[in-house]
Amino acid sequence: MSRQRDPDPGPTPGAVHVSVFGKTDLGRTRDHNEDTFLVANLSAPSASLKPEVREHELGPRGSLCVVADGMGGAAAGELASAMAAEAIYEHMSSVWPTDNEASAQRFAYRMREALELANHRIHGHARENPDVRGMGTTATVVGILGQSLYLAQVGDSRAYLIRRGQTTQLTKDQSLMQRLVDAGELTEQEAEDSQRKNIILQALGPEPRITVDLTYQDLRREDTLVLCSDGLSGQVKPEEIAEVIGAHPDPAQACTTLIERANERGGPDNITVVVVRLSGDGLPAADEGSPAGRRVFELEGEDDIETEEHPAVIDEPEPVLSPRRSAISFMWVGLILALIAIALLVLR
């Protein structure tokens, strides 16, 4: 994983065409669907699967895709994921377009801010309504601006990039098993086979503070993005996703085929997929020297970035912790859980 500075998109020499579709499915074992997805053209702005969003030219304010996988039982998970998508879109469609500068730094900052706002709203709602106490949701948000994508993540819903027939996972699961893999205690296959693979270390809602994983990726012509909940990634391997994308140029058909694959393997969870195809001479052509991978995006000079005063943020009732304090808290929670899991694995 490389760490780089601001990949400011700058002017593009031509148009970037976005072809996008999303679909969600109950699966074969659940009695209700707790997943939510959203696709939007932020330059219009419009969030829907209407023709003008499914096929559009990338505008100066970019495009947005969200996949959220709720948890909490009954209707709580469904409510949490819907609240997350609504809050993220509301913020990105109202605050981001009014920013004076349409830079990569500002765009990524607003994406992180949107996730923090969504967390605050879900946590506050659960605190005021005991019947949904503890509800939460993952959220994986992809924003496309210029010649790059920016990715803000909480939880374990995934984003993949398919380029030249190869699949690269752009997200990193915020899960207990991933933490053990990183620590060298488990192999990736052991983590995948574990009964504890669905334990995540962070979600929107359960805690008052979150740490948003913010990354980016330079884009190439004919790249395809796939966002999904673990109802898909837990059943369909990355190389199979590339195979489906290669066989079905239409994003709607690709979504349907991927969901069918997961259901053929039992469909143990809700399944949500968003497929985004990018084309046009506004993007450079892919070649052998076009690496794909997860790259940390660094926000510079955060003290100098003013938060606009608007109804979405001025009603914050609690002091905001610094990013460093929030990250340290998240680190200790993850470490404690990892040590417990290691002890369990040794004793089994």
Buried (B, 14 or more C-beta within 10 A) or exposed (E): EEEEEBBBBEEBEEEBBBBBBBBBBBBBEBEEBBBBBBBBBBBBBBBEBEEEBBBBEBBEBBBBBBBBBBBBEEBBBBBBBBBBBBBBBBBBBBBBBEBEEBBBBBBBBBBBBBBBBBBBBBBBBBEEEEEBBEBBBBBBBBBBBBBBBBBBBBBBBBBBBBBBEEBBBBBBBBBBBBBBBEEEBBEEEBBBEBEEBBBBBBBBBBBBBBBBBBBBBBBBBBBBBBBBBBBBBBBBEBEEBBBBBEEBEEBBBBBBBBBBBBBEEEBBBBBBBBBBBBBBEBBBEBEEEBEBEBBEBBBEEEEEBEBBEEEBBEEEEEEBEEBEEBEEBBEEEBEEBBEEBBEEBEEE
